[in-house]
């Protein structure tokens, strides 16, 4: 794993667990910012994956809303 882009309010556990194990850890405030960060961190031919570590009711109405926002942010690149 090359990088982790955290999204949401409670990222301390993820950051703590992966510090020193991945090249980059970035915190973002919105899905749009997260997708842009992942886009710039990924090299040619590399894959970016949306992999929620927990529920994110602070940012999204449902998992469907989270997926929709991800797809919209990718399409907007």
Secondary structure, DSSP 8 states (H G I E B T S, - for coil): --EEEEESS--HHHHHHHTTTSSEEEEESSHHHHHHHHHHH--TT-------SS--TTT-SSHHHHHHHHHHHHHT-
